[in-house]
Protein backbone atom coordinates (compact mmCIF):
# COMPACT_ATOMS: atom_id res chain seq x y z
CA UNK A 1 0.00 0.00 0.00
CA UNK A 2 2.87 2.37 0.81
CA UNK A 3 4.31 1.98 -2.67
CA UNK A 4 0.95 2.71 -4.26
CA UNK A 5 0.60 5.85 -2.14
CA UNK A 6 4.02 7.03 -3.27
CA UNK A 7 3.16 6.38 -6.91
CA UNK A 8 -0.10 8.29 -6.54
CA UNK A 9 1.63 11.27 -4.92
CA UNK A 10 4.29 11.27 -7.65
CA UNK A 11 1.57 11.29 -10.28
CA UNK A 12 -0.16 14.16 -8.48
CA UNK A 13 3.09 16.14 -8.25
CA UNK A 14 3.79 15.52 -11.92
CA UNK A 15 0.28 16.62 -12.92
CA UNK A 16 0.67 19.78 -10.82
CA UNK A 17 4.09 20.46 -12.33
CA UNK A 18 2.77 19.84 -15.84
CA UNK A 19 -0.21 22.17 -15.40
CA UNK A 20 1.93 24.95 -13.91
CA UNK A 21 4.39 24.52 -16.79
CA UNK A 22 1.57 24.76 -19.32
CA UNK A 23 0.23 27.83 -17.51
CA UNK A 24 3.62 29.57 -17.72
CA UNK A 25 3.88 28.67 -21.41
CA UNK A 26 0.42 30.12 -22.00
CA UNK A 27 1.49 33.30 -20.21
CA UNK A 28 4.59 33.58 -22.40
CA UNK A 29 2.51 33.08 -25.55
CA UNK A 30 0.15 35.87 -24.52
CA UNK A 31 2.97 38.38 -24.05
Secondary structure, 3 states (H helix, E strand, C coil): CHHHHHHHHHHHHHHHHHHHHHHHHHHHHHC
